């Protein structure tokens, strides 16, 4: 099973990027996770949507070719980042590569709520006409107070969080298989 993983920001030391890298390594025997960068995508431009730059075409191709998508979103000003919104804008027109694509949303933050507001906003965007992704219901991964649960390399060291993430990843695999049928 091939999963495209997107870290929803462009910070070099993003904890969400580190957690995706951790998940790629941890679950390598279960799923093939390819980390898909969005940080160099040009700003969405309706005038270029029929003939997008090569980097956009490559990004959209990776999304189209995967079985499911994992998005790790940080939370800024109670919402998703502009760079993530921009990437989704490129996916929402013309060939609509996210349509009916299973998506799992996760997020980590130093705060207590663990990106709950950003994830809710992201879920609304993904389920909206134009994108029409199928977001995994009832299995939200909000990693709050992340600095107590993750080491500097992005490895989850908090056993309850790790067990929960393992169970959610197993459920995501099953859910993707069901949707693909």
C-alpha positions in Angstrom: 0.0 0.0 0.0 1.4 3.4 -1.0 0.7 6.4 1.1 1.7 10.0 0.2 2.5 12.0 3.4 2.4 15.7 3.4 3.7 17.9 6.2 1.6 21.0 6.1 4.2 23.6 6.6 7.6 24.8 5.2 9.6 25.1 8.5 12.8 23.1 8.3 12.6 22.0 11.9 8.9 21.3 11.8 7.8 18.7 14.4 5.0 17.6 12.0 7.7 16.8 9.4 9.7 14.9 12.0 6.7 12.8 13.0 5.9 11.9 9.3 9.6 10.8 9.0 9.2 8.8 12.2 6.0 7.2 10.8 7.7 6.4 7.5 10.4 4.5 9.4 8.2 2.9 12.0 5.6 1.5 9.5 8.0 0.7 6.6 7.1 -3.0 6.9 3.3 -2.2 6.7 3.0 0.6 4.2 5.2 2.5 1.7 5.1 6.1 2.9 6.5 8.6 0.4 7.0 12.1 1.9 5.7 14.6 -0.6 7.1 18.1 -0.2 4.8 21.2 -0.7 7.2 23.9 0.3 8.4 24.8 -3.2 5.1 24.8 -4.9 4.3 28.1 -6.6 1.3 30.1 -5.4 -1.8 28.7 -7.0 -2.6 30.7 -10.2 -5.9 30.0 -12.1 -4.2 31.2 -15.3 -1.8 28.3 -15.1 -4.1 25.5 -13.9 -4.3 23.9 -17.4 -0.5 24.0 -17.9 0.9 24.0 -14.4 4.6 24.2 -13.7 6.4 20.8 -13.7 6.8 20.8 -9.9 3.0 21.1 -9.5 2.5 18.3 -12.1 4.9 16.1 -10.2 3.2 16.8 -6.9 -0.2 16.0 -8.3 1.0 12.9 -9.9 2.4 11.6 -6.6 -1.0 12.2 -5.0 -2.9 10.6 -7.9 -0.7 7.5 -7.8 -1.0 6.7 -4.1 -3.6 4.6 -2.3 -4.1 7.1 0.5 -2.8 10.4 1.9 -1.5 11.3 5.3 -1.5 15.0 6.2 0.2 16.3 9.3 -1.0 19.8 9.9 0.3 22.3 12.3 -2.0 25.0 13.6 -1.4 28.7 13.0 -4.0 31.2 14.0 -6.6 28.4 14.6 -6.3 27.1 11.1 -4.1 25.3 8.6 -1.0 27.0 7.0 -1.0 29.0 3.8 1.4 26.6 2.2 -0.9 23.6 2.9 -4.0 25.6 1.6 -2.0 26.5 -1.5 -1.1 22.8 -2.2 -4.8 21.9 -1.8 -5.8 24.6 -4.2 -3.6 23.0 -6.9 -5.4 19.7 -6.2 -8.9 21.1 -6.4 -9.2 22.0 -10.0 -8.9 20.4 -13.4 -7.9 16.7 -12.7 -8.9 16.8 -9.0 -6.3 14.2 -7.7 -7.8 14.2 -4.2 -11.3 13.2 -5.3 -12.4 10.0 -3.4 -8.8 9.6 -2.0 -8.7 8.3 1.6 -7.0 10.8 3.9 -5.8 10.5 7.5 -5.1 13.7 9.3 -2.7 14.1 12.2 -1.1 17.0 13.9 1.3 17.9 16.7 1.7 21.1 18.7 3.2 22.3 21.9 -0.3 23.4 23.0 -2.8 21.4 24.9 -5.4 21.0 22.0 -3.0 19.3 19.6 -4.1 21.1 16.3 -7.8 20.3 16.8 -9.0 23.5 15.2 -6.6 23.2 12.2 -7.7 19.6 11.7 -11.3 20.5 11.7 -10.7 23.3 9.2 -8.7 20.9 7.0 -11.4 18.3 7.2 -13.9 20.8 5.9 -11.7 21.8 3.0 -10.9 18.2 2.1 -14.6 17.2 2.2 -15.7 20.3 0.1 -16.8 20.1 -3.5 -13.7 20.4 -5.7 -11.5 18.3 -3.5 -14.0 15.7 -2.4 -11.5 13.6 -0.5 -12.7 11.0 2.0 -11.4 11.8 5.4 -11.0 9.0 7.9 -13.7 9.5 10.5 -13.5 9.1 14.2 -9.8 8.5 14.5 -8.2 11.9 15.0 -4.6 12.1 16.1 -4.1 15.3 18.1 -0.6 15.2 19.7 -0.8 18.0 22.2 2.1 19.0 24.5 4.4 17.4 21.9 7.6 18.3 23.6 6.8 15.9 26.4 6.0 13.1 24.0 8.6 13.4 21.2 12.3 13.6 21.4 14.4 16.1 19.4 14.6 13.8 16.4 10.9 13.4 16.2 10.6 9.9 17.7 7.5 9.4 19.8 8.7 8.4 23.2 5.4 8.6 25.1 4.1 5.0 25.2 0.4 5.8 25.3 0.7 8.1 22.2 2.8 5.5 20.4 0.3 2.7 21.1 -2.6 4.9 19.9 -0.8 5.9 16.7 0.0 2.2 16.0 -3.7 1.3 16.3 -4.8 4.3 14.2 -2.3 3.3 11.5 -3.6 -0.2 11.4 -7.2 1.1 11.1 -6.1 3.5 8.3 -4.7 0.5 6.3 -7.9 -1.4 6.7 -10.0 1.6 5.9 -8.0 2.4 2.7 -8.4 -1.3 1.5 -12.2 -1.1 2.1 -12.4 2.2 0.1 -10.3 0.8 -2.7 -12.7 -2.1 -3.2 
